[in-house]
Amino acid sequence: MLGKRNNADPTTVDTVIGKEARITGKLVSGGAIRIDGTFEGEVVTEGDLVVGETGQVVASVRARNLLVVGGIKGDVIAGGQLEIAPTGRIDGDVQTGRLIVEPGGLLQGHCQMPLPEDGTKPGDGRNGDGEH
């Protein structure tokens, strides 16, 4: 997500919650967020969200793309890509367009990956991927 796999710029983060911070409430942002501390409540961003290795989030989460290196307890919606790193853990239901769980990463919950609006799916020969 924020590495080699797409065009997101890992150096552009608008909001950082440091590892010594503990925040409760609702966080709303139009840009990228990085959480290295503890956050409880609700996170909504139109940008990307990174939960760092020391980050612990107990909240419902909505983001464009999400990289989890720490932990999330709560339901997650990532409109683009959700990546769970080897040290990452999500306890909750997720909805995302693309899911990557690296070896060691953990997802405890249900995962829903909606079909594109045109009804195609990968490999059905109708989406231009050349497979039939």
Wavefront OBJ file of the C-alpha trace (Angstrom):
o trace
v 0.000 0.000 0.000
v 2.459 2.602 1.087
v 5.445 0.738 -0.250
v 6.317 -0.671 -3.661
v 2.846 -1.975 -4.510
v 1.128 1.263 -5.561
v 1.581 4.966 -6.163
v 0.897 6.213 -2.625
v 3.640 8.445 -1.237
v 4.774 7.179 2.204
v 6.417 10.519 3.004
v 3.139 12.432 2.796
v 1.354 12.091 6.137
v -0.918 14.888 7.300
v -1.677 13.671 10.840
v 0.567 11.687 13.199
v -0.436 10.282 16.577
v 2.828 9.558 18.367
v 3.581 6.365 20.276
v 3.225 8.075 23.678
v -0.202 9.549 22.813
v -3.523 8.132 23.986
v -6.574 9.668 22.317
v -10.290 8.948 22.601
v -12.859 10.401 20.215
v -13.546 10.804 16.516
v -10.728 11.552 14.080
v -11.790 12.902 10.686
v -9.258 13.854 8.016
v -9.078 14.511 4.311
v -5.457 13.376 4.210
v -3.163 10.579 5.333
v -2.969 9.534 8.997
v -0.361 7.544 10.906
v -1.153 6.130 14.355
v 1.752 4.952 16.487
v -0.006 5.470 19.832
v -3.385 4.390 21.180
v -6.629 5.599 19.650
v -10.170 4.687 20.751
v -13.353 5.754 18.993
v -13.783 6.286 15.248
v -11.335 7.055 12.425
v -12.561 8.404 9.091
v -10.171 9.582 6.407
v -10.415 10.171 2.689
v -6.687 9.400 2.549
v -4.515 6.498 3.636
v -4.163 5.211 7.190
v -1.082 3.531 8.656
v -1.279 1.829 12.043
v 2.384 1.588 13.028
v 3.996 -1.257 14.940
v 3.309 0.414 18.307
v -0.152 1.577 17.224
v -3.254 0.170 18.877
v -6.652 1.215 17.541
v -9.952 0.295 19.182
v -12.344 1.897 16.736
v -14.386 1.649 13.606
v -12.111 2.618 10.733
v -12.830 3.981 7.257
v -9.951 4.861 4.915
v -8.962 4.818 1.262
v -6.038 2.417 1.832
v -4.941 0.872 5.105
v -1.639 -0.619 6.253
v -1.769 -2.409 9.618
v 1.556 -3.113 11.283
v 0.147 -2.824 14.834
v -3.378 -3.737 15.914
v -6.990 -2.802 15.248
v -10.034 -3.969 17.220
v -13.126 -2.913 15.327
v -14.740 -3.003 11.926
v -12.771 -1.708 8.948
v -13.741 -0.342 5.544
v -10.881 0.299 3.114
v -12.188 1.417 -0.258
v -8.930 0.534 -1.998
v -6.407 -1.806 -0.414
v -6.035 -3.320 3.033
v -2.612 -4.717 3.881
v -1.804 -6.569 7.093
v 1.939 -6.767 7.748
v 3.622 -9.724 9.513
v 3.187 -8.033 12.921
v -0.306 -6.700 12.143
v -3.603 -7.891 13.561
v -7.241 -6.991 12.958
v -9.993 -8.256 15.261
v -13.178 -7.292 13.441
v -15.002 -7.481 10.152
v -13.428 -5.913 7.069
v -14.654 -4.695 3.722
v -12.083 -3.867 1.058
v -11.430 -3.903 -2.649
v -8.081 -5.670 -2.268
v -6.708 -7.680 0.661
v -3.088 -8.572 1.358
v -2.218 -10.559 4.481
v 1.505 -11.151 4.758
v 2.787 -14.297 6.511
v 2.366 -13.748 10.245
v -0.402 -11.167 9.794
v -3.739 -12.000 11.380
v -7.370 -11.253 10.529
v -9.964 -12.464 13.032
v -13.343 -11.665 11.516
v -15.296 -11.759 8.295
v -13.988 -10.279 5.051
v -16.174 -8.903 2.298
v -14.779 -7.925 -1.094
v -17.517 -6.341 -3.198
v -17.640 -7.028 -6.925
v -17.011 -4.107 -9.283
v -20.137 -2.171 -10.238
v -20.115 -3.723 -13.732
v -20.542 -7.191 -12.170
v -17.273 -8.605 -13.495
v -14.862 -10.567 -11.385
v -11.204 -11.459 -11.842
v -10.675 -14.330 -14.249
v -14.159 -14.426 -15.753
v -12.965 -13.284 -19.193
v -15.150 -10.179 -19.176
v -12.824 -7.785 -17.409
v -10.069 -7.473 -19.996
v -7.507 -9.576 -18.123
v -7.185 -12.005 -21.028
v -8.249 -15.046 -19.021
v -11.165 -17.179 -20.271
l 1 2 3 4 5 6 7 8 9 10 11 12 13 14 15 16 17 18 19 20 21 22 23 24 25 26 27 28 29 30 31 32 33 34 35 36 37 38 39 40 41 42 43 44 45 46 47 48 49 50 51 52 53 54 55 56 57 58 59 60 61 62 63 64 65 66 67 68 69 70 71 72 73 74 75 76 77 78 79 80 81 82 83 84 85 86 87 88 89 90 91 92 93 94 95 96 97 98 99 100 101 102 103 104 105 106 107 108 109 110 111 112 113 114 115 116 117 118 119 120 121 122 123 124 125 126 127 128 129 130 131 132
